Amino acid sequence: MKKLILTGLSFLFAITLTFAQQANPEQKAVEAVAELTQKLTLTETQQQAIYPIILDQTKAKHALKEDKTLSPDVLKEQLNTIWATTDAKIVEQLTDEQKPIYAEIVKERQAKKVDKVQPVKQDTVATF
């Protein structure tokens, strides 16, 4: 009986940790602004201007991913539109020295997306 209770408590603890690790949009926006601040050396004014932009983008992205009625192609297209709009708004807040650095950040992000989307080729055929 003790083992059953301990197993149940362990299971509940594991579930609690799983949900606790999921960051909300506000936390993600703060982390994104902190990362951009580190890479671009943003001023306090720039941080305050960029935070709502990223927060809106994060909320919109979250809402799109929650909508299970969208096809994968439509979801991808709308996410790309959100990213493009966000990038344009962020660039407006940057200085001329920061813009090329941000362009590199965008290129790196897009390269990561391409790597995730690339299907894995299988050279062998599985037989059953």
C-alpha positions in Angstrom: 0.0 0.0 0.0 2.9 2.4 0.8 4.4 1.7 -2.6 1.1 2.6 -4.3 0.8 5.9 -2.4 4.4 6.8 -3.0 4.0 6.0 -6.7 0.9 8.2 -6.9 2.6 11.1 -5.1 5.6 10.8 -7.4 3.3 10.8 -10.5 1.5 14.0 -9.2 4.9 15.6 -8.5 6.1 14.8 -12.0 3.0 16.3 -13.6 3.3 19.4 -11.5 6.9 19.9 -12.6 5.9 19.5 -16.3 3.3 22.2 -16.1 5.5 24.5 -14.0 8.2 24.5 -16.8 5.8 25.9 -19.4 6.5 29.6 -19.5 3.6 32.0 -20.0 3.8 34.7 -22.8 4.9 37.4 -20.3 7.9 35.3 -19.2 8.8 34.5 -22.7 8.7 38.2 -23.7 10.9 39.1 -20.8 13.4 36.4 -21.7 13.4 37.5 -25.4 13.9 41.1 -24.5 16.8 40.1 -22.2 18.4 38.1 -25.0 18.0 41.0 -27.4 19.4 43.4 -24.8 22.5 41.2 -24.5 23.0 40.8 -28.2 22.1 44.3 -29.3 23.0 46.3 -26.1 19.5 47.9 -26.1 18.9 51.0 -24.1 16.2 51.1 -21.4 14.0 53.1 -23.8 14.4 50.5 -26.5 13.7 47.7 -24.1 10.4 49.4 -23.0 9.4 49.9 -26.7 10.3 46.3 -27.8 8.7 44.5 -24.8 5.1 45.1 -25.9 5.9 44.2 -29.5 7.4 40.8 -28.4 4.6 40.3 -25.9 1.9 40.8 -28.6 3.9 38.4 -30.9 4.1 35.8 -28.2 0.4 36.0 -27.4 -0.6 35.8 -31.0 1.8 32.8 -31.6 0.4 31.0 -28.6 -3.2 31.6 -29.7 -2.4 30.3 -33.2 -0.8 27.1 -31.9 -3.9 26.5 -29.6 -6.2 26.7 -32.6 -6.4 23.1 -33.7 -8.7 23.9 -36.7 -5.9 25.5 -38.7 -4.1 23.3 -41.2 -0.3 23.1 -40.9 0.3 25.2 -44.0 -2.1 28.0 -42.8 -0.5 27.9 -39.4 3.0 28.2 -40.9 1.9 31.1 -43.1 0.3 33.0 -40.3 3.3 32.4 -38.0 5.6 33.7 -40.7 3.4 36.8 -41.1 3.5 37.4 -37.3 7.3 37.1 -37.3 7.7 39.5 -40.3 5.5 42.1 -38.6 7.3 41.7 -35.3 10.7 42.0 -37.0 9.6 45.1 -38.9 8.4 46.8 -35.7 11.6 45.9 -33.8 13.8 47.2 -36.6 12.0 50.6 -36.3 13.2 50.8 -32.7 16.9 50.0 -33.5 19.8 52.3 -34.3 21.7 52.0 -37.6 24.5 50.1 -35.7 22.0 47.5 -34.3 20.1 46.8 -37.5 22.8 44.6 -39.1 23.2 42.6 -35.9 19.4 42.1 -35.7 19.4 41.0 -39.4 21.9 38.3 -38.4 19.7 37.2 -35.5 16.8 36.8 -37.9 18.9 34.8 -40.4 20.0 32.5 -37.6 16.4 32.0 -36.5 15.3 31.2 -40.0 18.1 28.7 -40.4 17.0 27.0 -37.3 13.4 26.8 -38.7 14.7 25.3 -41.9 16.7 22.7 -40.0 13.6 21.7 -38.0 11.4 21.4 -41.1 13.9 19.3 -43.2 12.6 15.7 -43.3 14.9 13.0 -42.4 15.7 10.8 -45.4 15.6 7.1 -44.8 17.8 5.0 -47.0 16.5 1.7 -45.8 13.1 0.3 -46.1 11.7 -1.3 -43.1 10.3 -4.8 -43.6 7.7 -6.4 -41.3 
